[in-house]
Amino acid sequence: MNYNTSIGLKIKELRTEKKFTLKYLSEETNLSIGFLSQLERGMTSVAVDSLAKIAKVLDANVLDFFDYPDDNFLLCKIY
């Protein structure tokens, strides 16, 4: 599974858990429904600023959308 697919699946999972529609997420993030749909299906990539908008609406952290290879994986915090 590539990053686009795994990120999209996590977005969809969080969105549906909160019972948010694509329309609602689109309105709150100012991203098109078509783009969000393609993103959830792993058909497109996402910019970090757009991912941050999505994370905020879904009450998540941007890092929640990434799979880490193991517990020893190091990630730098961006300020």
HELIX and SHEET records of a PDB file:
HELIX    1   1 TYR A    3  GLU A   17  1                                  15    
HELIX    2   2 LEU A   22  THR A   29  1                                   8    
HELIX    3   3 ILE A   33  GLU A   40  1                                   8    
HELIX    4   4 VAL A   48  VAL A   57  1                                  10    
HELIX    5   5 VAL A   62  PHE A   65  5                                   4    
END                                                                             
